[in-house]
């Protein structure tokens, strides 16, 4: 017969699976930059309420998952994980990543989702900015430069991106800007 702790954990995980459909729009983002500035990691873990998202245990869970991703060279670029992502099947301290997330859901009583992860490795420099509330995080890669000055530049660019509502660039230089966009801007500025 299973002990009381094992039974409670099994019951909690079963309840966590029932919560999977509930909205998880609060949570934490964690960024990690390697000491040499060559690798940057960003992990977003969501829960249902801000109360749980600000909890020290939830923050520790997110930090632990970010440290795991930072060491995982198989992650390259941005990966959307969600509640059914293949990344959840990977091994982690205490079982699979999915089991760690489900255990957190069982403990908090809320739907907990590892939503997105990103890990960039660069020959140049990767910088990051994380807003004080842990809800806005940005990674920036600068190719062709290294050292403290470039790391500070990357962090500054990441801060500016986080402060605004960035849009995807329409072109790399002025020759690549579509003519209809130029006409629309000129028309808007002359009215």
Buried (B, 14 or more C-beta within 10 A) or exposed (E): EEEEEEEEBEEBBEEBBEBBEEEBEBBBBBBBBEEEBBBBBBBBBBBBBEEBBBBEEBBEBBBBBBBBBBEBEEBEEEBEBEBEBEBBEBEBEEEBBBBBBBBBBBBBBBBBBBBBBBBBBBEBBBBBBBEEEBBEBBBBBBEEBBEEEBBEBBBEBBBEBBEEEEEEEEEEEEEEBEEEEEEEEEEEEEE
